[in-house]
Amino acid sequence: MNENRKAILITGASSGIGRATAECLAYNGFSVYGGVRDGKDFQELVNIPNISPIYLDVTIEKTIQDAFNNIKEQKTGLYGLVNNAGIARAGPLMDLPIQDLREQFEVNLFGIHMVTKTFFPLLEKSKGRIIMMSSDSGFFATPFFGPYCASKFALEGYSDSLRRELLLCDMKVILIQPGRVATPIWDKGKKLLKRETNSIFTPYAKKLGEHAIEKGKSEGLNPKEVGKVVYEALIKKKPKLRYLIAPSTLKYRLIKILPERWIDRLVNKEFRKIEENL
Ligand SMILES: NC(=O)c1ccc[n+]([C@@H]2O[C@H](COP(=O)([O-])OP(=O)(O)OC[C@H]3O[C@@H](n4cnc5c(N)ncnc54)[C@H](OP(=O)(O)O)[C@@H]3O)[C@@H](O)[C@H]2O)c1
């Protein structure tokens, strides 16, 4: 690790947004600790200049503590934490096993809390920044993505509280809200759709789920675009509190101003269209 570069820890750096962000920050002057969970990913990152892979599973306290001790020993300090690691659980809420909801929150919220709390002493020392990888699902809840949306709404609330608390330490907490990004997360979601369920919700969930996955893969932004925004959030003197990342923000502006019942009516219209083709 180069001591003249500010150090950043990114969780979930093995693929998608985390990997692209790690590469972007490493290329643009930071030293990056990239969180990984397996040896193959470790070996890949070890070959990239200015990235040091580090074993870190956000649901396993021991790996978080070991990563903290490891980084502390390097004496690089820590200027930034990018809480990027995330999973997406989906499916009709009324068919959802509680275990799925628990797994969703273990990674997307409780894991973030454990990591942030553990690394706080280093971040406080540097008056550093905490970047939270939220989503457009953090302010707009789509049907059949309930567990994921619930976890990102929770993350938004957690981050708003933390940001206000950390005003006392002169630190910044910044939310990133990407729309669709083309990453392996969509193929992981595909496996969930194949699960055998048979309820009144199944055909609607399958149709809308397949549509979302196909759009995510074909129209999703390049994850490098998110990396660039994280870079901006880390270097700008006055970063935004939230960065919404999408090719067009019109849809989102409408969602925020339209009465919620109108949006529900649009959702219902989609359901009727699906029925016509059943
Ligand atoms: N793709 C999108 O359209 C999109 C949009 C908005 C927000 N996001 C958010 O962006 C973040 C990254 O997602 P992505 O799209 O880049 O997906 P991805 O390619 O599936 O990457 C997810 C990353 O999280 C890691 N991870 C999963 N569980 C973990 C755990 N328990 N501990 C540590 N790391 C863990 C994965 O590691 P392994 O390889 O070891 O599983 C992987 O590195 C997520 O928070 C996601 O919600 C994505």
The ligand as a MOL file (V3000), in Angstrom:
LIG
                    3D

  0  0  0     0  0            999 V3000
M  V30 BEGIN CTAB
M  V30 COUNTS 48 52 0 0 0
M  V30 BEGIN ATOM
M  V30 1 N -26.9830 -3.9210 -10.4150 0
M  V30 2 C -27.9160 -3.0070 -10.1960 0
M  V30 3 O -28.7930 -2.7620 -11.0530 0
M  V30 4 C -27.9190 -2.2370 -8.8960 0
M  V30 5 C -28.7330 -1.0940 -8.8170 0
M  V30 6 C -28.7720 -0.3710 -7.6460 0
M  V30 7 C -28.0010 -0.7610 -6.5690 0
M  V30 8 N -27.2270 -1.8710 -6.6510 0 CHG=1
M  V30 9 C -26.4400 -2.2460 -5.4660 0
M  V30 10 O -25.0730 -2.2840 -5.7850 0
M  V30 11 C -24.3930 -3.1820 -4.9010 0
M  V30 12 C -23.5250 -4.1290 -5.7170 0
M  V30 13 O -24.3700 -4.9060 -6.5390 0
M  V30 14 P -23.9570 -5.4250 -7.9810 0
M  V30 15 O -25.0600 -5.0990 -8.8790 0
M  V30 16 O -22.5870 -4.9950 -8.3110 0 CHG=-1
M  V30 17 O -24.0560 -7.0080 -7.7290 0
M  V30 18 P -22.9920 -8.1930 -7.7890 0
M  V30 19 O -22.1870 -8.1310 -9.0240 0
M  V30 20 O -23.7860 -9.3960 -7.4860 0
M  V30 21 O -22.0120 -7.8550 -6.5820 0
M  V30 22 C -22.3800 -8.0490 -5.2540 0
M  V30 23 C -21.1270 -8.0370 -4.4240 0
M  V30 24 O -21.5050 -8.1820 -3.0400 0
M  V30 25 C -20.7500 -9.2460 -2.4960 0
M  V30 26 N -21.4210 -9.8970 -1.3820 0
M  V30 27 C -22.6000 -10.5500 -1.3610 0
M  V30 28 N -22.8440 -11.0360 -0.1320 0
M  V30 29 C -21.7730 -10.6780 0.6420 0
M  V30 30 C -21.4180 -10.8640 1.9920 0
M  V30 31 N -22.2020 -11.5670 2.8250 0
M  V30 32 N -20.2590 -10.3330 2.4280 0
M  V30 33 C -19.4490 -9.6500 1.6050 0
M  V30 34 N -19.7080 -9.4480 0.3150 0
M  V30 35 C -20.8690 -9.9530 -0.1580 0
M  V30 36 C -20.5250 -10.2190 -3.6550 0
M  V30 37 O -19.4560 -11.0690 -3.3190 0
M  V30 38 P -19.4000 -12.6110 -3.8480 0
M  V30 39 O -18.9100 -12.5250 -5.2660 0
M  V30 40 O -18.4330 -13.2400 -2.9170 0
M  V30 41 O -20.7920 -13.1540 -3.7360 0
M  V30 42 C -20.2030 -9.2180 -4.7550 0
M  V30 43 O -18.8820 -8.7770 -4.6610 0
M  V30 44 C -25.4760 -3.8850 -4.0880 0
M  V30 45 O -25.5920 -3.2750 -2.8240 0
M  V30 46 C -26.7320 -3.6440 -4.9130 0
M  V30 47 O -27.8980 -3.6500 -4.1430 0
M  V30 48 C -27.1540 -2.6280 -7.7920 0
M  V30 END ATOM
M  V30 BEGIN BOND
M  V30 1 1 1 2
M  V30 2 2 2 3
M  V30 3 1 2 4
M  V30 4 1 4 5
M  V30 5 2 4 48
M  V30 6 2 5 6
M  V30 7 1 6 7
M  V30 8 2 7 8
M  V30 9 1 8 9
M  V30 10 1 8 48
M  V30 11 1 9 10
M  V30 12 1 9 46
M  V30 13 1 10 11
M  V30 14 1 11 12
M  V30 15 1 11 44
M  V30 16 1 12 13
M  V30 17 1 13 14
M  V30 18 2 14 15
M  V30 19 1 14 16
M  V30 20 1 14 17
M  V30 21 1 17 18
M  V30 22 2 18 19
M  V30 23 1 18 20
M  V30 24 1 18 21
M  V30 25 1 21 22
M  V30 26 1 22 23
M  V30 27 1 23 24
M  V30 28 1 23 42
M  V30 29 1 24 25
M  V30 30 1 25 26
M  V30 31 1 25 36
M  V30 32 1 26 27
M  V30 33 1 26 35
M  V30 34 2 27 28
M  V30 35 1 28 29
M  V30 36 1 29 30
M  V30 37 2 29 35
M  V30 38 1 30 31
M  V30 39 2 30 32
M  V30 40 1 32 33
M  V30 41 2 33 34
M  V30 42 1 34 35
M  V30 43 1 36 37
M  V30 44 1 36 42
M  V30 45 1 37 38
M  V30 46 2 38 39
M  V30 47 1 38 40
M  V30 48 1 38 41
M  V30 49 1 42 43
M  V30 50 1 44 45
M  V30 51 1 44 46
M  V30 52 1 46 47
M  V30 END BOND
M  V30 END CTAB
M  END
